[in-house]
Amino acid sequence: MSEESASLARVECGAKRRLHIHWGAGNELHLCDVQKDEGASRAEPPSQSTSSSSKLTVVKWGWQSGSERRICYDCLQPWIEIQKQRTSGRATDASWSATILEYSERVSEVLGRQDDVRVPREVPATEEDVWVAFRRVVWELLEIFYVRQPPSLNAQIQDFLGWLQRNSQVIASLGAEDADAVPPSLDAMLRSVYERQFPETDESYWPCVRLLVFLGFNEAAIDLLGIHSAWQRWQNRDPAARAQFEILESLMTVLQKMPRLAGSSAGTALGAKVFENVSDYNLYKSKWSLACRQLLQNEALWRECCETSSETSEGAKALLSGLLGQESTLREDTRSWPELLCSQLLHRYPTVDSLSELSSLAEYCVGKSESGSEVISDILLAIFSDGVQEVISLCSRALGPWFMAHAPELILARPARRELREVLMPIRGRLGNQFEFFVLDFAEALMTNPGMWQTVCEYLAWCPTCGETALQTFLSHLPLADLDDGATLVALQIANMHGLPAVAAQMCRSLGLRCWALGQLERAAYWLRRGHDDGRLRLLGSEASGDREQERLSDLLQATKGGWEDREGCWRSCEEVLAALEGSKMTEAKKQGARLDLARSMAESFLSKI
């Protein structure tokens, strides 16, 4: 149930009604609203109007869309492999962090992982895309701070900066209340610019160039500067384009030589001069910043440029101011807190060396911009403040059962586990801990979908304390009558594979009794035999034998009809039927019925001759 809605469903139930409530499978509730008919006699059957006034409502929550089911299937095997290794004691090995990293990368690939920081991710187009994007963004964030083991904190912050670059547009769209509040994507801005004959005349040209640079997409910004019409005019020997040409050429050089600190992966800072040592970075950055300031202080060049194109002069000056870390410029040209935080880390505070400083900077950026997902900002700040329990609480409230069933492996990989003692302790009054009940909660959400019962069994089987009992209960309540024999055999295989032979036998017996009641004796015998129910097998065999004898007697009685004119043949047939009755294993009631049929047949034949 979401916080915004007061209820999952509303069912009318007046003074003359009764509401019957029955739990279904997992997160499923059946509510039957029955109308009382006080005027009808108790001896009379219920009228059609009374039955039609009753209403059955099935309430389900945690239902999976098509994308969610695909992700469930694709992530199941990596999750099971991790559980197997944890059960075998591999969690204490030195290579365990690498194993968890591999697991995290496999899951995030299913969610649409993209490590390329040359372009940002596109805004999700549908509700299912939003569901996937939301979880992918947070999953990657947990991986950066809990799973990866970078060589230094600076490298970790650069990984986080790459995360901001890739996901800034997505986070802004997740925080928007409606589509109109979503900032225009960079793709849309670039499309309108490239369609112009003179791109720099488009009002979004320079804002787009600055935004690309402030977010670290220098290659895309250089490409955009390259379509400025001043290049063509200078090649055509237009002297009025000289100042614009020199400024554009200088900007390209500045962007190509812009320094960055290295992250934990090689692709963190594509298109930039990368340094692994902070001292070397600061030395180079001071020289690079001096070149930017010298260009900015060339008043004659800027005056000449302004005379031919004020837009180019103002746009380029603002770009250089932002590169030098001017606060007002960075705030004006970014549209959400992820973009502002990204620009601050790139151009104003590139050498933040503690999570507390990073947390303060993030709080400042979130406070200065209303755009962007509040949930992600809260999770981000909780990670920076080392509040593991708060991270778990925020994720459980916002990201749903699937995420919480799979993400604990990332949280458990966190280097300092002292704060995890509370969540790893058994819940009061229960056996399992908090992380195990996340898996159980996810399994209950899957139970509402009949097509995912095999997936439910896999998740329940790996719950260390409650899984065996839960799996036993779930298998025992499977609607075997609605499954074909192939699916039933799969259910039996699952029960035997997880050490539940008694459950498998009981399933066979239940299905055998069901087939027996439907008159499917051969099928009933097959399942009772698999369930080792020898007593019912003997009863079934006796009943089958009695049924065959009854068929034979019916054939004899049918043969005697119309044959009573011959007295000798009459008594011979009568003796044959009576002898067969005496030696049969039929119940006495059935024998008496056969004798009555014989007498009736004789009486009808003699009476017809009178």
URCOR-V609239 format. One line per field, one symbol per residue. ss: DSSP state (~ for helix, > for strand, _ for the rest). Layout:
# URCOR-V609239
ss->???
This chain:
# URCOR-V609239
ss->________________>>>>>>>____>>>>>>>>____________~~~~~__>>>>>>_____~~~~~~~~~~~~~~~~~~~~~~__~~~___~~~~~~~~~~~~~~~________________~~~~~~~~~~~~~~~~~~~~~_____~~~~~~~~~~~~~~~~~~~~~~____~~~____~~~~~~~~~____~~~___~~~~~~~~~~___~~~~~~~~___~~~~~~~___~~~~~~~~~~~~~~~~~~__>>>____~~~~___>>>__~~~~~~~~~~~~~~~~~~~__~~~~~~~~~~_~~~~~~~~~~~~~~___~~~~~~~___~~~~~~~~~~~_______~~~~~~~~~~~~~~_____~~~~~~~~~~~___~~~~~~~~~~~_~~~~~~~~~~~~~_____~~~~~~~_>______>~~~~~~~~~~~~~___~~~~~~~~~~~~_____~~~~~~~~~~___~~~__~~~~~~~~~~~~~___~~~~~~~~~~~~~~~~~___~~~~~~~~~~___~~~~~~~~~~~~~~~~~~~~~~~~~~~______~~~~~~~~~~~~~~~~~____~~~~~~~~~~~~~~~~~~~~___
